[in-house]
Structure formats: C-alpha cells, structure tokens
Amino acid sequence: MTKKIWYLDHGLSDYNEDVKSLAKSAGLLLVDGRITQDRTNETLDPPKTTLKTDQTEGKKKPKEEQPSE
C-alpha cells in the first residue's frame, strides 16, 4: 500500500505544532507543497495545524532614509 502524502504549504518551522510528529503518528509522508504542483496520493484528511503569528508584528519599522538636499 502506498503511503498517503501530506503536502505542506509552509515551512516546518512556520507551524505551532510539530508537523513531523503529527505526520509520523498519522502514517503520512511529508512533502513541501511549495515546490511541486503534483498532488498524487494526497491525504484527504491531514492533521489539523495552526500557523505561527508573524514575529515582526509590533516591532518598529526601520527608519526611512531622508533624501539628501
């Protein structure tokens, strides 16, 4: 039997959960979905995950350079 594939749309570190462990416990093979259009053997019921929030929120933006006169 062919393993079902879980195509991730983000990097492993972008998730709050340990997606490697989730995939292993569900018997799924992880594939970076950003580098392939093929969805052969894609699981129809992937584990539920949440993305981490943007770590740059709330930080000051760098000061824009003033044009020299």
C-alpha angles and dihedrals in degrees: 000000000000118000116246114243128228108206110204119209093200139039120279092250092054092073127082090217129066096254093185091060092043091052093047094050090048093047092242131143115227119227128176102246091196093072101045135050092195113103099181112157092005114171114244092207110045120177115273113258140171129213122237115250119253107281092208095063113118095017119120116257116239113270111261115239115252115234112253117242 
